[in-house]
Every structure is written in C-alpha cells, then in structure tokens.
C-alpha cells in the first residue's frame, strides 16, 4: 500500500475518499453490464429468439460460478482490509495466496463435476426444445472456463481490498474491452453464435485474471500469488468463510431465484423469458452502478471499522445520500425511454411490450436494492457474519411463496411484481439489523465525539 492509498484510507475527506474508492468500482461494474448487454445485442442481431432465451436461462449458472469467486474474494478481501487497518501486513500475504489458489481449485471442481452432468444441468435450467441446443453450448463453454471465471471474481475483490481501486477498475475494463472485441469477431466474423459469446466471456475473464495476478506478484507491496505464502489456518478459514459463505449463499439465492423465476416465466412462452433476459440486463446497469458504489466503499468501511469508528459513520452517511440521488436519476430516465431501450434488442412487438412492463415494475425497487446492497456491504465489512447471512437468504425465502401466490392471483404481471415485494422485505429486515448494529456502536461513537 503506497502513501497515496493510505491517505485515502486514513486522512482524506470522506467525500473525496468515497469517490476515490467507489467511482472506479462503479465504472468497472457498469462496463461489465455493458458487455452483458452487448452479448444480448450481438445475439439479437441474428434475430433468433431461442438464442436470447438460452442467454437468459444460463444466468443462474453464471451466478453460481460468480458466487464461488465471491465466496473466496469477498471473504478474503474484507479480511485483508481489516488486517491492513490493524497493520498486520505479514498476514495479508498468507490470505492473498490462499485466495488465489483456493479459487483455482474451486473452479476445477466445478468443471469436473459439471461436465459429466451437462444434459441434466441444461434441463434443470429450464431449456425448451427450441433453446436446448443453444443453452447446452453456452453451459459447456462456461463449465470449461469456470476456473478462470472464479479466479477473476476472486482477484478483483482482493486487489480492491488493498485500496487499489484504479487497478481493480482497469482489470474490469480490460475484461469488457476484450469481451466486446471478441463478441464482434465471433458473431460477425466466425458466425459462432452462442458458442462464440460464451467463449468471449471466458477468454476476457482469463485476460483480466492474468492482469490482476501480475499486479499481485510484481507491483503490490502486500499481496502475493506465490505458493510459498499459501497457508490454510483456522484463523484464515474462519474469517474468510464468516463473510464469504453469506456472500456465496446470496449469489446462490440470486441464481436460484433467477432459475425459479425463469420456470414461472416459461409458462408464458419464450417471449416472456427473452423479455426478462433483455430487461434484466438493462436493469443491471443502474443496479450495478449502485452495487459498485456500495462494494467500492467496503474496503474503506472495513478499514475504518478497525481504525476510526467516526470516519466509518460519516462514510455510511455520505453513501446513503449518493444512493438516493442516483436512484432518482436512473428512475426518471427509464420511465421516459423504456420502449426505445427494449427496441434496441428486438423488433418483436410482444417482446417490446413485455420487456417495457418488466422494466417499469422492477425499476420501482431500484432505491431498495441499492440500500440492501449498502446494508450487506456494511455487515460484510464489519464482520457481522450472522447479519450478512440473514441478508443473503431473506430475499430468496420471501420470493418463492410470493411468486406462487402472485402467479395464481395475477399471472404474468403478478410474477413480475413478486420481485419488488421480495426486495422490499429484504430492505426492511436489513434496516432493522443496521439499527441494532448502530446502537451497539453508539457508545463508542459518543466517546469519540466527546
């Protein structure tokens, strides 16, 4: 950690520090959404609804692979930030080496387990006869490339935890640029369709992972990829898993919710699934901007939690105000041009109508999802494992019964509205737990003010 990074952790005005840590993450996550949208756009140019359906159906699988990366990455990353706040620099090397090799091993396990079961996986994802072939193609490539995808999500978190927000952003942007260039090449040049899009995603994650590994091995003062620092201890496992498991469960629930949601949508035809696939990717842009803000400040919150509680309080307050402002701006934009946004991907009138409706409804919960991301980030950064675990499961637990009831009562419209209801419940539960945490920390904050 250089002097400039330490300055932002310890001494910079809170507004300036939040901007330093969050803006690169917001830019990086928005770029990731852009290439997710472009994946759908490039396939959309082939005017094949079954391909778009396959892309939507594979979201749960990608969520699971991403979950494994976040299991190690978020757990190790928040631990590293706390260790830096305590100036335990020697331990950081052990944790970063553990994270690097553990993520590779997890990715290899996914590949070894998944490939023999690929037909069952594709059926469980909800593929229809029309979309089965394309879904299987995407799943096959993603399973083969899973070690690199897991590693990418792990290392992005590790690099950011050290305070290297710009380096983290460069890696994400590099992944996006490579993906976009390869998408254009494989779709328009090689005519590979779904296989090409999946291959582009895997290769782009590999390139970014190599960039992060180079930084950790040759530029970072504390992080390392050297196997000689690899160590598995009770302290490392407990601290990594305490936060990593709730993050993993949250990602799994997101994948499971997407899977369950797709199964309900299949009842209303491939157009409904494709419409959700398109609208959810458009929704990801503002959602990931807000998530980038919340995830970007996690290292600052974790560092401040062990080093400066008053700075912790100010950081959370400024982040809250930023979420409100961004949610309002994005909400206005989508309500003005939703039809035009969906029309970029398809000329099917039914798809445009369904996609526009989904956008209008799901954008109502944009502020809510932003706040739940902040709650979760606070609990992760402050090592509140139980609260983080509750946040991970509450939305999924709520969504399933709401989906069943809403589907019976109001059909397709009810299925879409169930997402907003589940988000609202998660927000209320998170707000209550944050209030409890605030009361726990208040005596210490009062003593600091005095």
N, C-alpha and C positions, 0 to 999 in steps of 0.2 A: 504494500500500500504506500503510494507516494504521499508527499506532504499536501498536494492539492486535494487528493481524495480524503485525507484525514481532516482537512479544513472543512469540507462539506459535511463530514460526519459530525464534527465537534463544534465548529465555530461560526459557520456561515449562517446568515439569517435564515429562518425556517423556510420562508417563501423561496429563497434562492436555492436552498438545499433540496427542497421538494422538486423544484424544476429540474435541477441537475440530475436527480435520481429517476424521476418519473418520465420526463419528456422523451429521453432515448428509448425507454421501455414502451411508451405509448406509440412512438414512431415505429418501433420494431414490431409490435403486435399488430398495428394497423397494416403494415406491409405483409404480415402473414395472412391477414384476412384478405388483402388484395389478391394474393396469389391463390387463395382458396376460391375467391370469386372468379378469378380468371380461369381456374380449372373448369368451373362450370360454364364460363363463357366460351372457352375454346371447344368444349364438347357440344355446347349449344349450337355452334356454327355448323355442326354435322346434321342438325335437325332430327335427332334420334332421341325420343323421349325415354326409351329404355336405358340409354347410356346415362342420362341425367338421373334417372331413378336409381341406377346402380351406384352412382356417386353419392346420392343421399343415403342409400342403405348401408354403405360402408363407413359412415360416420361413427357408429358405435365401436367398430374395430379400431379405428384410429384413436378414439377416446381411450380405449384400454391400453394401447401401446404408449400413448402420451401419459397415461396415468402411472405407468411403471417408471417413466423418466422423471415425473414429478414426485413419485414416491421417494426416490433417492435424491433428486435435485433440490426440491423444496425442503426436505428434512435436513439434508446436509447443508444447504445454503443458509437457512436461518440459524443453524448451529454455528456455522462459520462466522456469521455476523456477530453473534453473541460472544464468541471466543475472541474476536477482534476487539470488541468493546471491553473485554476483560484483559486484553493484551496477552493472550495465550497463543502466541504466534506459532510455536512449535506444534501444537495440537492441530492447527489448521492444515498443515501438510498431511498429517495422517488422515484427516477427514476427507480432504480433496482427493487423495489417492484411492481411498475406499470408495468414494462416489464414482470415480472414473471406471474402475474395474468391475464394480458391482453392477453398474448399468449395462455394461457389455455382456456380462453373464446372464442378466435377466432377458436381454434381447435374444440371445442364443437359445434360451429356454423356450421363449415364445415361438421362435421359428421351428424348433424341434418338435414341440407339442402341436403346433397349429397345422403344419403342412400335411401330416397324415389324416387330419380330421377336416380337411378343407371343404369337402362337399357338405358335411353336416353344418359347418360354420356358415356357409353361404345360405343354406336353407333356414337356419336359425335367424339369420339377418333379415329374413322376410322376402327373399328374392322371388319374383313371379317367374313363370315360364319364359316370358319375353326378356326379363332382365337377368336371368340366372347366369348366362354365359358371361356377360359383361361384369357382373358382380364377382364371379369366380376369378376372372382375370385380374381385377383390382386387388382382391384379397390375396391372391398368390404372390403378387409383387410386394405387397405391404408386409407379408409374413417373412419373405426372404430378406427384406431390408430392415426388419424390425430392430436388429442390434444398433444400426446407425440412427434410427429414429429415436429410440430410447436414449442413446448417448447424447443426441442433440438437445433434447429437453433437459437432461441432467446438467450438461455443461453450461447451458445458457443460464441456469439458476446459480451454478457455482461461481461463474465469472461475475455475475451481477452482485452476489453476496459479498464480494470483496470490495464493492464500491465502484467497480469498473463498468459503469452504466453505458458509456460510449462504446466500449469494446463489445459488450453484450448486444447493443443495437447493431453494430457493424456485422456481427455474425448472423443476426436475424435478417438484415437487409441483404447480405450476401446470399443467404438461402433463398430469399424471394427472387432476387435477380436471376440466379441460376435456374430456378424453377420456371420462371416466365420464359426465359430464352429457350429452355428445353421443351416447354409446352408447345411453343410456336413451331419448333423444329419437328417434334414427333407427330404433331397433328397435321400441319400443312406440308411438311417435307416428306416424312416417312409414312404418314397415314396409319399410325399405330392405334389411334383411338384411346380406349380406356387403359390399355397396357402402357401406352406412352405417357399418359398423365400420371399414372401411379409410379412409373419408373423415374419420371422427372422429380417427383416429390422425394423419393428415396435418395436419389443422387444429390439433390440440393441439400438434404439433411447431412449427408456424408461430408460434403464440401465444408459446410458450416462447422461441423464437429471437428474436422481437421484444423480449421482456423482457431477454434477455442482451445484445442489441445496444444497447438503451437504457442498460444499466449500463456497457457498454464505452465508449459515446460520451459519456456525461454524468456518470457517477459515479466511474469508475475513474481513478486517478492516472496509470497507466502504459499500460493497454490502450486500443486505439482501433479504430474501424471506418472512420476517414477514409481515403479513397482516396489522399490526398496522401502518406500514410506507406507506401503499398504499394510494395514493392520485392522483386525476385527476384534474390538474390545466391547465389554458390556456397556461402557460409557458411550462409545460411539453409536452402537446399535440402539440403545435406549433413547438417546437424544435425536437420532435420525428418524427412528420409527415413530417416536411420540408425535411428531409433526407430519412425517411422511405418510404414515398409514391413514390419518384423516384425509390428507390430500388425495391419496390413492383411492380411498373409498368415494370421495366426492367425484373424482373423474369417472370411476366405475359407475356410479349412480347416474352421472350425466350420459354415459354411454348406454346404460340400461334404460334410462328414460327415453333416449332417442330411439332405441330399439322398440320399446313398448309403444311409443308414440307412432312410429312407422307402422307397426302392426295394426293400430287403430285406423290410421290413415289409408292403409291398403284397402279397407272396406269401401272406400270412396273412390277407388281407381288409381291408376298410375299417375294421373294428372295431379291428384291430391298430394302424393308422395313427392313428385317432382316440384310442385309449387312450394312445398315446405322446404325442400332442399335448397331451392333458389332463395326464398325469403329468409331462411335461417342463415345463409351465408351473408346476405345483405345486413341482417340484424347483427351479425358478428362484428361488423365494422365499428359501430358505436360501442357495442358491448366490450370489445377487446381494447378500445381506447380507454374506457373506464377501468377495465381489468388491468391494463398496462399502468395506469395511474396508481391503482391500489397495490399491484405487485411491485411496482417500481419503488415505492416508499417502504416496503417491507424491510430491506436491509437497514434503512435509516431508523425505523421503529425498533428493530431488534437491537441495534447498536445503542440507541438512546435508552432502551429498557434497562440495560445493564450499566449505562454510563451517566444518563441525565434524564430523570423522570419528567422534569418540567418541559424539556425540549420534546419529549415524547407526546405530551398533552398538546402542545402547540402544533406539532406535525399532524396529528389526527384532526384537529380543528380546521386547519387550512385545507386538508384533503377533502373533508366533508363539503366545504363550500365549493370546491372545484367540481365535485361530482354533481352538485345541484345545477351549476351553471352549464356544464357540458350536456347533461341530460336534457335540459330545456332547449338548447340549440339544436341538438340532433332530433328531438321530437318534432319541432316545427318543420324541419327540412323534410322528414319522411312523409308527413301528412300532406305536404304540398306536391311531392313528385313521386309518390309510391308507384303509380301505374307506369310511369316512364322508366323507373328502375327495373321493374319486372320485365318490361318490354325489351330491355337490353339483351335478355337471355332467350326469349321465345316470342314467336308471333301467334301462338295459340291463345285465342281469346279466353278460353276457360282457365288455362294456366295463369294468365294475367289477372283475371278476376279473383281466383283463389289465392294467388300469391299476394295480391294487394290487401286482401282481407286479413291474411295472416300477419302481414307487416303492421297494419293499423292496430291490431289487437296486441301483439307482442311488444310493440314499442311503448305501450302503456306502462309496462313494468321495467322500463329502462332504468329509471332512478332507483327502483327497488333492487334490481340486480347489481347496480353499482354499489349500493350501500352494503348488500350482503357480501360482495367481494371485499369491501373495506373491513367489515366485521371479521371475515375469515382471515384476512391478512394480519389484522391486529392479534387475533388469537394464535396464529402461527408464530408471529414474531416474538410474542411474549411467553411462548412455551406453554400456552393454555391448551394442553392436549385434549382434554375432555370437551371443552367448548368447541374446539376445531372439529372434533369427531361429530358432535351433535350437528354442527353446521353442514357437515358432509352428507349426513343421511336424512335430514329433516325434509328437504325438498322432495327427495325420491319417495320417502314414506308417504308424504302428502299427495304426490301426483297420482299414484296408482289408484287409490279409491276415488279421487276426484275425476280422473279420466273415465272410470267405469260409469259413475253417476252422470257426468256431463254428457257422455256419449249416448246414454239411454234417454236423457231428457231433451237434448238439443242437437243430436247428430254431429255433423262435421263442425259446425260453429261451436258446439259445446266442447269438443276435443281441443280446439284451438284455445278457447278461453281457460281451459284447465291449467295451462302453463302459467298464466297470470296469477291464478288463485294459489298455486303451489309456491310461486315466488313471494307472494305477499305473506304467506305463513312463515317461510324461512326468514323474511325480514323481521317479523315480529319477534320470533324466537331469538334471533341474533341481537336485536336491540335490548331485550331483557338481559341476556348474558353479558353484554357490554356494560350495561348499567351496574350489574353486580361487580364486574371487574373494576369499574371506575370507583365504586365505593371501597373496594379493597385497597386501591392505590391512593385514595384521597388523603388519608392521614400523612403519608409521606410527601404528597404534593403540597399540602398545607405547611408542613415544616420547611420545605424548600422556599416557599414564598416568603415565610417569615424570616 
